[in-house]
């Protein structure tokens, strides 16, 4: 009999407030709370029921908040019922029907509690207009405390009848009303906790409630065919609107993916890239775009199936991590691919140096990685302010541990700003002699002339002397000592020296005062222009010394070219001409000899003995 009365009251309430979503939800949750209070229900079933209840609250909050404006306009459905009960109570008091008055008191208490729940939920929806999510969450706590902290439960003993009166219909209704009130009080406790727990969900759904998308979804689901189809789709936790929107979103993403691939092809065609370069670029960039859009499709399908609840929010975090990684890879590849496409034109730039370009690309790559790390930390809810503060405290220790790396970074800046050397230049240090391949942040790589690749820390290059053989505009030195025999006539030697001077003066490959050079660069420093540009035109030919077996003539001059191969050609030609001059002047090249002077035989024999 009690169960019959209970279901009659629930049916009456559901018919009375059939059009009110909040009241229907409260009534359904009263049934859940009643089951949780059932002593015959096993613990395992109660846990499963509680888990299901949490999902029900999440679905309700999202649905109710996403139609915020509609529900806020709904008037209080309990007003007429409250007035009717109050009139009936006056009549029962007047007639002296004490049991009926007790029953109506419990029912009025239930309606009052329902009204409090409604007011609390609606105030939460109104506060969702706040621009600050944090303020919204704080205000929710205040509302829950204000609405339910002053609630005073009824003393059940006052309303419970004696054993002899329990068979009365009014008494049974009172007992049922007390049980309903107890379930309703438990609903209040659960709803308060779940409202605070799902504050972010409520805020997000309410903020987007004005969106036409939610209106469209609601119209689809409430349509005649939508309601019929949703009865079959409900066990799968999806609805007609989700399926339609999912199909439209998939089509939209596929279209965007096609358009982006088409744009990439047009860009490559515009720059007239080689086929292998075009395939390389398209595979590197286009592939990442495909990954991103494929991930979006998977994400949409997962969210559509699970629903917009705490579980989907956690799943979205996982997808967000993948998005950050893929977008960082995309930016990284776009940066490097663009630099690759522009590399030839950048090499010809008179403003930008290759070293600065390479360094800039490395800095941009490091910046992209840094932003990706910051974004990942933000997704996981890490307090960046605390991390930065910690880095400030540990900065001294880190700086000490990485002093060599920091020193190399500043040294690379010193090399670039001081314009000590550039890529492709021939430099010589204490231990290395070769061509500069790259100036990195930490070290510079040099290709030696025996084709070995050596990496030298920039601090060593900045602190030690570096010979830069490539900073020469005119003049690569030719120096030789020409030895002639002691049997030579000095007039012939003098004539040879004059002829060599004249030959060097007229030689097109030897630099002299008449050798011109272009100086388009204007140096805003008080320095010798020729020394700064590396111009040497000195020519010296003199009898230099008396050697052990030769008279030495010094030949000291500079070729007009600084290229090694051309310098060797000039040097070879000069040596042939010098040999010709020596021969024409009756001179001979000296070579190491030993002359033995033998005394006359008679002198030796007549020499005194002893």
C-alpha angles and dihedrals in degrees: 000000000000092000090050092053091046094053091044090056092046091048090048092051094046091051092046094051099026093132095050113089095194094051092046089052092049091051092049091050091050087060090050092049090049090054091049089054091051108113092203092062114098121239092244092055091046091053091049090047091050092051090050090049092055090055090048091055092049092050091047094049092050094046095044096044093045088061094043098142093050094051095043089057092054112103124227106282092198097065097088093043091050091051092048092051092048091052091048091049091054090052093047092048090050091050092043096242096155096173092052091050090053091050093050091047090058091046091050089049089054092049090048090052091048089052090052091051091049093049092048093050092047093048088052089053092049091050090053087082086077113116091216118072091198092054090049092054092048092050092050090061090052093050093050091051094047095047101044109020092081095047112125116201120220121258101246094202090065092057100037112099129227120265092259093055099049094095092063116108092225090050091051090049090051092050090049091048090052091052090048090049090051090051090046091052089052089049088054092053093046094044091050092052094044092047090057091042093051097039093121092049092050092047094050094045093046093047090056095041091103091058116115087226093069090046090052092048091050093048091051095048094045094048121108095256093037093059091049094049094043091062088065095040097048095087088058091053092239136101140205094265092054092051093049094046091045092054091047092048092049091051091047092051092048090051092049090047091052092047093051092049089049091051091050090052091050092050092050090047091050092054090046093230121188115261094248091047091048092051090047094051095042092049093049099045102024092050092056090050089052091051092050094050092044088052090050090054092050090046093052093048092049094047092045091054099042098038132225100301140115091284092054090046090057090046089050088056089057090049090047089057090053091047091053092049093048094045090049089051090048094052090044092053095042090052094049094040092051090049089050092051092048096039097101094051091043091053090059093050115116092200103049121056122215090238092054090048092051092045091048091052091051092048091050091050091049090048091052091051090047092052091048091053091049091050092049092049089050091052091053090050096247114166102242092189091060091048093051090048090050091049089052091054093045092041095098093051092046091047091051093048092047097038092121092051092046090048090053092049092053089044090055089052089048091052093049096044093043091047090224095158140337139212114293095022124128112239135172126206133176092281107011135060119182151084123309111244101177141348106219133185093259106019143004122234120221128191109216122215091254086059098254120141114226128186117209124186110247092232090065092050092047096047098041130058118273124197111213107198093177095065093086123111100178129009136044112189125252113189128170141154115223115201121201126186124269089239089070122113111245092223088058090049091052091048091050092051091052091048092050090050091050092046092052091046092055098037110112092213096054121084119232139154091288093056109110127205135186118249107184092154118085114206115209092209134095095246137122105275095211093048091047093050094041101245117162122175103157117140119188127174116168141144096258113181149343107250131196092266106005147041105243125220116196117220112189120169144129131240119232090234127065095197111113098224093046090045090054090052092051092046092050092051091049091051091052091049092048090051089052092050092049091052094046090053095053093250129137130210111249124229130184109288138165119219118201117198111205117205120232113275094234094053091052094049094048094046113122116258126228 
